[in-house]
Amino acid sequence: MNLKNDLVKFISEDEINEMVISLAKEVERDYEGLELYIICPLKGSILFVSDLVRKISLPTIVDFVHLTSPKKQSVKIHKDIQNDITGKHVLIVEEIIDAGRTLSFLRTRVLASNPASVKILTLLDKPARRELPIQPDYVGHTIDDRFVIGYGMDSEEKGRNYKDIYNYRN
């Protein structure tokens, strides 16, 4: 069964690329002359981070975390950051911010390591679903409350590889 049969295109690959370029320019301007430590939460953010870091010409270190937060359960760390981030300028990069529970946990975890700064960058922000008061510093696009698939975002692990972002047909 092809998942795309139930989907309609929401954001095109070209629109995504424009957002990535714009976000990269903002980051370069704000971090000019500094080394940037990017944290990529797995799995959904991998495609976005890959595209973003190739557009940023600053010295950059990329690290990965894998966290899960099943409904009504606490956040679990499956893979933590590997390097010492004390005194580093940290940028947490998410493909989408929804409820914010996992991101809030990650931000608190990062702040406990005494970085020089911590900012959050997201391709898509969905504030209507926010459960915790966490706000991104950089936003590609704010969306309404809809379930999106593609460009790293999935439906039961399917659809991450789509170049465009889709949502279900009404």
C-alpha positions in Angstrom: 0.0 0.0 0.0 1.3 3.5 -0.9 1.0 6.0 1.9 1.0 8.9 -0.6 -2.4 7.8 -1.9 -3.9 9.1 1.3 -1.9 12.3 1.4 -2.0 15.8 -0.2 1.1 17.9 -0.6 1.4 20.7 2.0 4.9 22.1 1.6 6.9 21.5 -1.6 10.6 20.5 -1.7 11.4 24.0 -3.2 9.6 25.7 -0.4 11.5 23.6 2.2 14.8 24.5 0.5 13.9 28.2 0.7 13.1 27.9 4.4 16.4 26.1 5.0 18.4 28.7 3.2 16.7 31.5 5.1 17.2 29.8 8.4 20.9 29.2 7.6 21.4 32.9 6.8 19.8 33.9 10.2 22.1 31.5 12.0 25.2 32.7 10.2 24.3 36.3 11.0 23.6 35.6 14.7 26.7 33.3 15.3 29.2 35.2 13.1 32.7 34.4 14.2 31.6 31.6 16.5 31.8 27.8 16.5 28.3 26.3 16.5 27.4 23.0 18.3 24.3 21.6 16.6 22.2 18.9 18.4 20.0 16.8 16.1 17.3 14.8 17.8 16.8 11.5 16.0 15.1 10.3 13.9 12.9 13.0 12.4 15.4 15.9 12.3 18.2 14.1 10.4 17.2 15.2 6.8 16.6 18.8 7.9 19.9 19.0 9.9 21.8 17.5 7.0 20.5 20.2 4.6 20.9 23.0 7.1 24.5 22.3 8.1 25.5 22.2 4.4 24.2 25.8 4.1 25.9 27.1 7.2 29.5 28.2 6.5 30.5 28.6 10.2 32.7 26.1 12.0 30.1 23.5 13.1 30.0 20.4 15.2 27.0 18.1 14.9 25.9 15.7 17.6 22.9 13.4 17.9 20.5 12.5 20.6 17.7 10.0 20.6 14.8 10.6 23.0 11.4 9.2 23.3 8.4 10.4 25.2 5.5 8.0 25.0 2.1 9.5 25.9 1.7 10.1 29.7 5.2 8.7 30.3 8.5 10.4 31.2 11.1 11.1 28.5 13.7 8.4 28.0 17.3 9.0 26.7 18.3 6.3 24.3 21.4 8.2 23.1 22.8 11.3 24.8 25.2 13.9 23.4 28.8 12.6 23.2 30.9 15.7 23.6 31.4 18.2 26.4 29.3 21.3 25.6 30.5 23.5 28.5 31.0 27.0 27.1 29.7 26.0 23.6 27.1 27.8 21.6 24.4 25.1 21.2 21.7 25.1 18.6 19.0 22.4 19.0 17.5 21.7 15.6 14.1 20.1 15.3 12.0 19.3 12.2 8.8 20.1 14.1 7.8 21.3 17.5 4.5 19.9 18.6 3.7 19.4 22.3 7.2 20.4 23.4 7.6 17.8 26.1 10.7 16.1 24.6 12.2 19.4 23.5 11.7 20.9 26.9 13.5 17.9 28.5 16.4 18.2 26.0 16.8 21.9 26.6 16.9 21.4 30.4 19.4 18.6 29.9 21.6 20.8 27.7 21.4 23.8 30.1 22.6 21.5 32.9 25.9 21.2 31.0 26.7 24.9 31.2 26.8 25.9 27.5 27.6 29.5 26.5 24.2 29.7 24.9 21.3 27.6 23.9 18.8 28.3 21.1 16.2 26.3 19.3 15.6 26.2 15.6 12.7 24.4 14.0 11.5 24.0 10.4 7.9 23.8 11.5 6.3 25.1 14.6 2.8 23.9 15.7 2.0 26.1 18.7 -1.7 24.9 18.9 -0.4 21.5 20.3 2.0 23.0 22.8 1.7 21.4 26.3 4.8 23.3 27.7 5.7 26.9 27.3 8.8 26.4 25.0 9.4 28.8 22.2 11.8 28.3 19.3 14.3 31.1 18.5 14.2 30.4 14.7 11.1 29.2 12.8 10.9 28.2 9.2 7.1 28.1 9.1 4.3 28.1 11.7 1.5 25.6 10.9 -1.9 24.9 12.2 -2.8 21.7 14.0 -2.4 19.1 11.3 -0.4 15.8 11.1 2.4 16.1 8.6 4.5 13.4 6.9 7.7 13.7 4.9 11.1 15.3 5.1 11.9 13.3 8.2 8.5 13.2 9.7 6.7 9.9 9.6 3.5 7.9 10.1 4.5 4.7 11.9 8.0 5.0 10.6 6.8 5.4 6.9 7.2 8.5 4.8 10.3 10.0 6.3 12.0 9.8 2.9 9.5 12.0 1.0 11.0 15.1 -0.4 7.9 17.2 0.2 5.8 17.5 3.3 2.2 16.1 3.2 -0.8 15.9 5.3 -3.8 13.5 5.2 -6.6 14.2 2.8 -9.8 15.5 4.5 
